[in-house]
Amino acid sequence: MLLLACLLIELKPFPANGWGLDVYETAQPAVAALVSVGVSAGVFFALLKLLPMFEEQLPIIAVSGAITFVLSNLIGLAQDKARRLLGYSSIGQMSLLVLSSALLVMIGAESAIPLVVGGLFVNHLFAKAGLFWLAGIVGGNKLEDWSLLAKRPGLLAVFAILLAAVAGLPPFPGFWAKWHLVMNLAISENH
């Protein structure tokens, strides 16, 4: 139980995610990107590897992921600081990975984990790292500072592509991963 608690807390579940948000907001954008996709990924993949040990706790893991996903995204909408908003989004994405993994194991669809988790992770990796990279170019931390992109069409196009990826629109891997997850949940007999 202590191992599970440590892994989940390191993944910054709600409401224990305050320290992670401070890192995303105050660190250099390159460091924030590394923490967002690198460190969280390591902890998540450790949890994924150890999920068979936590079979009885899968409902708790799924609920923790669902609550964190919903609340992180809702609270993120109220942010006026770009990197804090990206931090909430990163926490939400990692929570979606936790929720998806737990649900797929609960319904006996472990064979879908590579496609679902892989697609969500790759999507998060490139989109969030790209958005933190853009935050470094923009320089300011307020959302209105991003109006700088309007004067640079190339960066504006990159920004639009990264937003489409984060939103989970096709043709990005996040769309196909979510589609596959929904299809597996829909056909599951373990409602």
BELQUIWO-V806117 format. One record per helix or strand of 3 or more residues. SS is the DSSP state (~ for helix, > for strand). FROM is the first residue (numbers start at 1). TO is the last residue. If there is no record, write none. Layout:
BEGIN
SS;FROM;TO / SS;FROM;TO
END
This chain:
BEGIN
~;2;10 / ~;18;26 / ~;29;77 / ~;82;106 / ~;110;138 / ~;143;151 / ~;153;167 / ~;173;187
END
